[in-house]
Amino acid sequence: MNIVITGASKGLGKAISEKFAADKQGHSFFLCARNAETLKAFATELQARFPRTTVNFYACDMGVKAEAEAFANWVLGFNKPVDILVNNAGQFVPGSISNEPEGVLEQMIQVNLYSAYYLTRVLLPHMIQARQGHIFNMCSIASLKAYDNGGAYSISKYALAGFSRNLREELKPHQVKVTAVYPGAAYTDSWSGSGVDPQRLMDAGDIAEMVYATAHLSPRACVEDIILRPQLGDL
Ligand SMILES: NC(=O)c1ccc[n+]([C@@H]2O[C@H](COP(=O)([O-])OP(=O)(O)OC[C@H]3O[C@@H](n4cnc5c(N)ncnc54)[C@H](OP(=O)(O)O)[C@@H]3O)[C@@H](O)[C@H]2O)c1
């Protein structure tokens, strides 16, 4: 399969890449993140651990329209149909509407919503024409539930869920699947330094397992929503 994953150098994106790479089918990966060195280090490691895979990578900021579209066109340049697209790149900034700094909402919308919209819109005509593919949008429990310190992050994740639901409706007749993933807290870099006990949270691999399983159903079935929470519930 040809697998495009944004925000792939750490956390959930990294775990999803590793899960697909481990199934030994020799998939081709098209990965991005902003930091070129971290991305290259992960891509090199993935390629070495799973020699049957082909790992391509491209450093870009998915919150910048021109860079997201350049990444999309770089993917198209390989002339391979996209089988899996994981719109995962995102950023968590806690805050409250009343007192978060000016500009945070714009930043959250850029990185958490527009990133997926920009990339998907360039790849979509090709997926529709090929009548295949599966798009995963990394939403959050913060897409479903308001909570203290949700602020702009939660607003942007509600918007991403709206994007995902509309896309699902639009793509039903085109044989392209759409799944919204709504994870609760999973221990990744987003949580390092927070003081939260990693054992209280899910493992990034838990989310990867669900994405992987969902990608392996028959063409007649589409898992529309994946909702996962830590066993003890939300923090
Ligand atoms: N972990 C959780 O508890 C949790 C729960 C619900 C939803 N989520 C969502 O899951 C996604 C991944 O979160 P995570 O916890 O895995 O985060 P993470 O550990 O901080 O990793 C984020 C990844 O995305 C990349 N990235 C960040 N901003 C980017 C941008 N503008 N353009 C391109 N790449 C970018 C990062 O690399 P660079 O820094 O080098 O760009 C990194 O590879 C996010 O959308 C997040 O909102 C996470």
The ligand as an SDF file (V2000), in Angstrom:
LIG
                    3D

 48 52  0  0  0  0  0  0  0  0999 V2000
   -1.4510   12.4130   22.3660 N   0  0  0  0  0  0  0  0  0  0  0  0
   -2.7240   12.6340   22.7000 C   0  0  0  0  0  0  0  0  0  0  0  0
   -3.1020   12.5080   23.8630 O   0  0  0  0  0  0  0  0  0  0  0  0
   -3.7130   13.0320   21.6470 C   0  0  0  0  0  0  0  0  0  0  0  0
   -5.0640   12.9220   21.9610 C   0  0  0  0  0  0  0  0  0  0  0  0
   -6.0010   13.3030   21.0020 C   0  0  0  0  0  0  0  0  0  0  0  0
   -5.5980   13.7340   19.7630 C   0  0  0  0  0  0  0  0  0  0  0  0
   -4.2800   13.8490   19.5020 N   0  0  0  0  0  0  0  0  0  0  0  0
   -3.9020   14.3440   18.1730 C   0  0  0  0  0  0  0  0  0  0  0  0
   -3.0330   13.4250   17.5640 O   0  0  0  0  0  0  0  0  0  0  0  0
   -2.1460   14.1130   16.6800 C   0  0  0  0  0  0  0  0  0  0  0  0
   -0.7140   13.7370   17.0240 C   0  0  0  0  0  0  0  0  0  0  0  0
   -0.4810   14.1160   18.3730 O   0  0  0  0  0  0  0  0  0  0  0  0
    0.7750   13.5610   19.1840 P   0  0  0  0  0  0  0  0  0  0  0  0
    0.3590   13.5160   20.5990 O   0  0  0  0  0  0  0  0  0  0  0  0
    1.3120   12.3520   18.5220 O   0  0  0  0  0  0  0  0  0  0  0  0
    1.7760   14.7940   19.0120 O   0  0  0  0  0  0  0  0  0  0  0  0
    3.3790   14.8270   19.1030 P   0  0  0  0  0  0  0  0  0  0  0  0
    3.9100   13.7010   19.8860 O   0  0  0  0  0  0  0  0  0  0  0  0
    3.6840   16.2190   19.5260 O   0  0  0  0  0  0  0  0  0  0  0  0
    3.8110   14.6210   17.5700 O   0  0  0  0  0  0  0  0  0  0  0  0
    3.3500   15.5130   16.6100 C   0  0  0  0  0  0  0  0  0  0  0  0
    3.9570   15.1630   15.2830 C   0  0  0  0  0  0  0  0  0  0  0  0
    3.4450   16.0720   14.2990 O   0  0  0  0  0  0  0  0  0  0  0  0
    4.5140   16.8580   13.7700 C   0  0  0  0  0  0  0  0  0  0  0  0
    3.9670   18.1850   13.5490 N   0  0  0  0  0  0  0  0  0  0  0  0
    3.5050   19.0590   14.4720 C   0  0  0  0  0  0  0  0  0  0  0  0
    3.0850   20.1790   13.8930 N   0  0  0  0  0  0  0  0  0  0  0  0
    3.2870   20.0170   12.5460 C   0  0  0  0  0  0  0  0  0  0  0  0
    3.0740   20.8260   11.4220 C   0  0  0  0  0  0  0  0  0  0  0  0
    2.5730   22.0620   11.5480 N   0  0  0  0  0  0  0  0  0  0  0  0
    3.3940   20.3430   10.2060 N   0  0  0  0  0  0  0  0  0  0  0  0
    3.9130   19.1050   10.0600 C   0  0  0  0  0  0  0  0  0  0  0  0
    4.1410   18.2900   11.0940 N   0  0  0  0  0  0  0  0  0  0  0  0
    3.8300   18.7490   12.3230 C   0  0  0  0  0  0  0  0  0  0  0  0
    5.6310   16.7600   14.8000 C   0  0  0  0  0  0  0  0  0  0  0  0
    6.9400   16.9350   14.2630 O   0  0  0  0  0  0  0  0  0  0  0  0
    7.6040   18.4060   14.1590 P   0  0  0  0  0  0  0  0  0  0  0  0
    7.4890   19.0190   15.5240 O   0  0  0  0  0  0  0  0  0  0  0  0
    8.9960   18.1710   13.7020 O   0  0  0  0  0  0  0  0  0  0  0  0
    6.7800   19.1320   13.1480 O   0  0  0  0  0  0  0  0  0  0  0  0
    5.4590   15.3270   15.2530 C   0  0  0  0  0  0  0  0  0  0  0  0
    6.0060   14.4310   14.3140 O   0  0  0  0  0  0  0  0  0  0  0  0
   -2.4650   15.5940   16.8330 C   0  0  0  0  0  0  0  0  0  0  0  0
   -3.3350   15.9950   15.8240 O   0  0  0  0  0  0  0  0  0  0  0  0
   -3.1490   15.6550   18.1920 C   0  0  0  0  0  0  0  0  0  0  0  0
   -4.0130   16.7630   18.3230 O   0  0  0  0  0  0  0  0  0  0  0  0
   -3.3170   13.4960   20.4020 C   0  0  0  0  0  0  0  0  0  0  0  0
  1  2  1  0
  2  3  2  0
  2  4  1  0
  4  5  1  0
  4 48  2  0
  5  6  2  0
  6  7  1  0
  7  8  2  0
  8  9  1  0
  8 48  1  0
  9 10  1  0
  9 46  1  0
 10 11  1  0
 11 12  1  0
 11 44  1  0
 12 13  1  0
 13 14  1  0
 14 15  2  0
 14 16  1  0
 14 17  1  0
 17 18  1  0
 18 19  2  0
 18 20  1  0
 18 21  1  0
 21 22  1  0
 22 23  1  0
 23 24  1  0
 23 42  1  0
 24 25  1  0
 25 26  1  0
 25 36  1  0
 26 27  1  0
 26 35  1  0
 27 28  2  0
 28 29  1  0
 29 30  1  0
 29 35  2  0
 30 31  1  0
 30 32  2  0
 32 33  1  0
 33 34  2  0
 34 35  1  0
 36 37  1  0
 36 42  1  0
 37 38  1  0
 38 39  2  0
 38 40  1  0
 38 41  1  0
 42 43  1  0
 44 45  1  0
 44 46  1  0
 46 47  1  0
M  CHG  2   8   1  16  -1
M  END
$$$$
